Amino acid sequence: MTTVQPVAPGSSVTRSSGYIVGPLYDSLLFILTPLLFVLVVTFLHYSGMQAWNAGFLGRSDVDVDFLLFSFGYVITMAHLVAVFYRSHLNRSIFPQFKARFTIVPILLFVGLYTLDAFYLVMIVFLRWFDVYHSSLQTFGFGRLYDMRAGNDPDAGRRLDYFLALLTYSGPIFAGVSLFQHIRFFEKFETLGLPALAAVPGWAMENQESITMTVLGGGILFLAYYVYRYWRLYQDGYNVSWQKVTLHVSLLICSVYAWGFNTFGQAFFIMESYHAVQYFALVWWSEKKNMQRVIGCERVSWGRQLAFLFFLVPCLAFGFFAFFSANTRLIFCILMVPEFLHYWYDGFVWSVRKKQIS
């Protein structure tokens, strides 16, 4: 049984307001962000808006799903490069992982562009690396809120890890979006791996069994999760209502999006809230460093200039990806920051190593 050690006066783990930044910033950009995007799609659905006469990309009648997917794709690709403001421009982070930040990107691009098998495997792998990475973003925020509540960073860590995976990926397996996540397994046929190529067909044939297994296992885990945290509370754990609300927000959002919506709407909801959270986190963490990098620390408009320095290149990359992703070369260029974003996030935001506090 894990025992929560009481927080001693002067300890590096101290209680605060419970927020990472502040009540309004956290509520809109971290905690309730998933639900805000659910409300957007719900409004569009019940307003009866199916298509707009917008002339978008030469189309007279634009399907709302197409617009939502397009927005989700642009902001998703935009947020991928936001990690570089943390990894490459932060003087306390970059020296720790120089080879990962300089040599690996080059080797990765060369491998993707020259090795067909590696390219195809990465197409499938990145889809699921995205799911894993998105799950752990909520896990990371939860650990920060626990620390803000004055708890040991290791208390309940494994429980939160599995809860984040369950609440984000569980509805994918149990809902209507499963095929869209596994259809790329069919590419394994060209690599002489028919068993893997048959996964989409097998999953569709056994969708009901998969759904019932996820539901049953999920309910049992949630019951165990509540019980274990009740025991931690008995031993002195301070409940963070921010963390609780964050996980409930994700659960509602994930079930609604992956479980019952079209893939375009689900993609918009899940990827957009994730990207907004990430932009907000990077800006909060790195804004002073961005001002230093562009030399506007003492300028009256320094923060605004730093914000443009942050947001404009990210959005430019997002639009570049949306309008240019049509050749093997471009896809390889786009896949490099995608993989690096997911990978880098695993070690440049450590709460336990006090890289973020």
Secondary structure, DSSP 8 states (H G I E B T S, - for coil): --------TT-SS---SS-SS-HHHHIIIIISHHHHHHHHHHHHHHTT--EE---BTTBSSEEHHHHHHHHHHHHHHHHHGGGHHHHTS-TTTGGGGHHHHHHHHHHHHHHHHH-HHHHHHHHHHHHHHHHHHHHHHHHHHHHHHHHHTT--TTTTHHHHHHHHHHHHHHHHHHSTTHHHHHGGGGGGGGGT-HHHHTHHHHHHHTHHHHHHHHHHHHHHHHHHHHHHHHHHHHTT----HHHHHHHHHHHHHHHHHHHHS-HHHHHHHHHHHHHHHHHHHHHHHHHHHHHHHTT-TTSTTHHHHHHHHHHHHHHHHHHHHHHH--SHHHHHHHHHHHHHHHHHTTTSS-TTTTS--
